[in-house]
Amino acid sequence: MPPADSSEDAIEVHLDRLLEERGMTLVELADRVGITNVNLSILKNNRAKAIRFSTLAKICEVLGCQPGDLLSFTPRR
């Protein structure tokens, strides 16, 4: 049986692409979402262990996207 956290790396965050498409900086998004640059950077760099639904909803609201635009899952073999 694989370790409990084996799927963590299977979730990829596409924040860089979404920010670039919208001409927005990480600092601007952090200000508009109401979280720190550090926490948003952790998410952007795929190092986050969790995200609150309220934070995910606010990011999607500000970026005008759906959660599936921000996150993707690739099964590990």
Buried (B, 14 or more C-beta within 10 A) or exposed (E): EEEEEEEBEEEEBBBEEBBEEBEBEBEEBBBBBEBEBEBBBBBBEEEBEEBEEEBBEBBBEBBEBEEEBBBEEEEEE
